[in-house]
Amino acid sequence: MKKDRIIKLCMTICLILGISVMPINQLEVKANEIIATVQGTISSGTTSDMLRLSTPQGNMEIKLDSDTDASACKILLPGKKISVSVSRGSDSYLHAVKITSETQTSSTTLDASTTVTVKGTLSDKTKDDILYLNTSAGEMQIKLDSNTGMSGCSYLVAGNTYFISCARGSDAYMHAISISDTAGGAKGNSATGVTGTVGDSTKDNLLYLSTKEGEMQFVIDNDTDTSKGMILTPGNTVTVSFYRGSDAYLHASAIVASKNNPSAVQLDTSSIVTVKGTVERESNENLLYLSTAQGKMELKLDVLFTLSNCKALVSGKKVAVTCVRGSDAYMHAINIAAE
């Protein structure tokens, strides 16, 4: 019996010695191996990379990775109660494996015909399933559903800017369909909305659009993306993504028109000139017709150029155009500035 105890003691000593000489990286827990689940309240200072959590045992800092599962808790705002499954990383930090919220969201029936994309900053007023989004047109309230697409960003943090594709629900709220932190990430960013022809009364800050449902008006503001639809002359066909602002007006989030692909034309940089004139009504996204003191000019818009001092060009707008001659004998606009 005494001999057995001696053998066991020797085996224990050998095991301890074996562990002591084992490389340290072999003792570390794999990044996805859960070692504990903690409950607490999100603290201020939480970012998209670091979760700060107040627990009964004290304050914790938990790293957020690209593979953190936040599908059951998409909003990380101070004061929110959550559960976090954690692992120990090779950097000695705790890493979040899965985050779960005490409050689960529900979905409702959405009207796909009202889908629009809006850009704004997430307010710290956001709670549970209601997003408060500060946009250039005012504050919006958008519901977050359990099936909201979050492939464009894993979770939401107050103070960050997001692009939200949303639609009107049967409960009268706008509901988030997908959310991204980049302009092209939210589904429907420029492919959804309403299509129609530009009306005669259109100004550079107010678009009148004739659609099959009747005439609609859209405010054009600093957040409107007109990079693919900046020529708003009567009769042109455009597609408008929009949302309703706190001022009760419809605001255009993006305007898209049909544009030809850039041609392989050679430009003569020694022929750069600037001409002044008035935009003619037959202008479109491919050709700018300009009335100048020397006569009417036809300028191609197929090369990269910038639009300064305004978001869009309308019939009768006075502009200064920097242009260059191409190998196709056309003048090509490289910069347009409103006067």
N, C-alpha and C positions, 0 to 999 in steps of 0.2 A: 504493500500500500504506500509505504514511504517512498519506494522506488518510483511509483507512478507519479507522485507529486513532484519528484525531482525532474522527471522527464517533461512534465507539463510546464514547469518553471523554465526549463531550458528552451522549450519551444517558444514561450512568450518572449523571452529575452532575444531570441533570434529574430522574431517578427518585428520587435521594436527596432533592433539594429538594422533590419532590412529596410524599414520605412525611412529611417534617418538618412540612409545613403541614397534613397530613390530620388531621381531628378524632380525638382520642385514642380515642373510643368505637368508631371504625371499625377500630382495630387490635386490639381486645380479642377474645379467643377466645369463641365462643358457648358457653353453659353446657353444652351436650351434645356438644361437640366434644372427643374424646379426644386429649390431647396426650402422654400417657405411661401406662404401666402399671408400678406399683411393687409389690414384694414386701416383706413385713415381718411383725413380730409386734405384736399389739395391746398397747398400754401401759395402765396404770392411769390413771384419769381420763377414760376414754372415756365419753361420754354419748350420749343419743339424738340430739343435734345435732352433736356433734363427735367424730370418730375420731382418736385419738392412736396413731400408728404408729411403731415402732422399726425402722429399716431400716439396712442396711450403710452407707448414706451419712449417717445421722443420724436425729434424731427429726423427725417430720412431724405437722402438724395438717391434717386434711382434713374439710371440712364435709359433713354428711349432710343431704340434701334429701328432700322428699316423693317425688321421682321417682327417687331412687337405687335401682338394681336390686340388691336383696339376696336374690334368690330362691335363689342358690347359696351363700349364707352367712347364715343367719338368727340366729346367735348371735355377739355381739360382746363377748367376754370377754378379759381380760388373759391373755397367753401364747399365744393362738390365732394360727397362721400363716395369712395371707391374701394375696391379690393384689387390688389396687385399680386400676381404670382411672379416671384423673382428667382433669378439664378445668379451665381457668382461668376463674373467674367475674369479673364486672364489679366485685366487691368486693375483688379481688386475692387472694382465697383460692383454694386448690385445692378442687374439689368432687368428691365420689365419684360416678362414673357407674355403675360396676358393681363389686360385691364378690364375690370367689370364694374359697371355702374349699378347703384341700387335701384335706379329708375330706368326702366326699359320703355322704349318708345313704341308707338303703334302707327300703322299706316292707314291711309284712307284712299278713296277713289279720286284719281287725278284727271283733269281735262287736258289731254295732250295738245289740243289746239291753242292753248294759252302759254305754251312753253317759251320762256325767255331766259337770257343769261345776264346776270348783274355782277358788278364788281364793287367790292366794299371792304371796309375794315371791321373785323369782328369786335363788338363792344363787350365790355365786362359785365354788362347787364344781362347777357345771355344766360339762360338757366334751363337745365334739362333738355327739353325737346324744342325750345323756341330760340332761334338765332336772332340776335339783334345786329343788323348790319348797317354801318354808317356809310352811305354813298354820297356822291356829289349832290344828289337831289334830296337828301334827307335820310332819316332812319327807316329801315324796313324790318318787318318781322317775318321770318321764314321758319316753317316747321321742319324739323329733322325727323325723318322716318327710319325705321329699322332696316329698310332696304335702300336707303340713300347710298348712291355709289361714291366710295371714298378712294378710288384707285389713284386719283390725282393728288391725294395727301392722306396720311394715316389718321390724323386727328386734328382738332381745331384748338388754337390757342388765342386768347384775347390779344388784340393789338396787331395781329397778322392780317394781311390782305388776301382775300380769296375771290375766285370766280365761281358763282353758283348758278347752275342751270336749274330753273324751278318752274312749277306749273301750279295753277289754281286747283285746290282740292274741294271736295264736296262739303267741307266744313268752312269754306270761304277763305281759308288761309292759303298763302303761297307755300308750297312744299318743295324742299330741296330734292332734285332728282340726282344730281351729281355735283361734287365739289372738288375744286382743284386750286392749287396755289400758283398756277400758270395760266396765261390767257387761253391757250389752246386745250387745256386739260379737261375743262368742264364740258360734258357732252352737250351739243347743240349750240356751241359758242357763236357760230355764224351760219349754221345750216338751218336753224329754226327761226320762226317769226312769221311775218306777213310779207307777201310780195305784191307790188303794185307799180303804178307809174307816177312819176313826180308831177305835181300840180303846178300851175302858173303862179300861185301865191307863195311858193316856197322861198324862204329867206335862208341866210347862212346859219341861223340859229333856230329855225323852225321849218320842219319838213311837212308839206302837205302831200299825202299819198292817196291816190285813187285806187281802191281795191274793189273786189267783187262784193264786199260787204258795205261799200260806201267810202266816203272820204275820211281819212284819219289824219291826225296831227301828232307829230313827234318833236319833242324838244331835243335840240342838238347842243350838248354841253361839252365841257372839257374831258369828260370820261368817255365820250362817244368815239368808237373806233371807226374812222372813216378812211383808213388806209386802203381799203378795197372798194370804196364807193364815195369818192370825194367830188365828183361832178354831178351836181343836182340841178340839171336843167330840165325844163318841161318835156314830158314824154318819155324820159329815160326810165327803164325798168330796173328796180332795185328791190332787194330783200332786206327787211329791217327786223333785228332782234330788239326787243323793248321790254320795259317794266313800268309799273305805275309808281311815281314818286310821291313823297309826302305832300307835295303841292297839288296833288290830284291830276297832274298832267302825265301823259305817256312820254317816257324818255327813251331815246334810241341808245341802246348799248353798242350796237354795231350796224353798219350799213355796207352792203355788198352789192356790187354791180358786175356785169359780165365784162371781162377784160382779156384782151389778146395776150398770148405769151410773148415775152421779149424776143425780138428778132436778132439774128446774128449780124446786124449792121455794124459797120465800122464808123466810129465817130471822129471827126476832125477837130481836135481840141484847140487848134489855132483859130477856129472860126467862132469861138464863143462870143455871143452878144446878148444884151439885155434889151427887151422891147416892152413898151407899155401899151396897154389897150384895155378893151372891155370884152368880157366873156360873152360870146354869142349863144343863142338858145339851142342851136343844133349841136353844140359840143356834147361829147359823151366821154366815157371812161377811157377810150382809146385815142380820140382826137380832140384837141382843143382848137376851136375856131375863135380867133381873136381879131377884133376890130381895132385897127390902129390908125394913126394920122396918115400913114402911107398907104393904107388899104387893108384888106382882109388877109389874115395869115392862117395857115393850117399847120398846127404843130402836133407831132406825134407824142404820145404819153407812154411809150413802151419801154423806156429805160428808167432806172432808179432815179427818183427825184423827190424833193421835199416840198411841203406846202407850209408856208409861213404866215403867221398873223391871223389865221382862220382855220376852221375845221373842214369847210366845204366851199365849193365854188358854185354860184348860182348865176342865172342869166342877168347880165347887166353889171356884174361885179368888176370893178377896176383892179387890174393886177399888173405886176411887173414880172416878166418871164425871162429867165436866163436859159438860153437855148444854144444848141450846137448843130452844125450840119452833119448829116450822115451820108454814108456811101449810097443810100437809096434816093438821094437828092432831097429828102425831107429835112426840115428842121425838127429837132427833138428837144423837148423841154426837159431840163435837168433840175430846175428850181422855179417855183411859183410863189410869189409873195403878194398878199393882198395889200392894197394901198388905203 
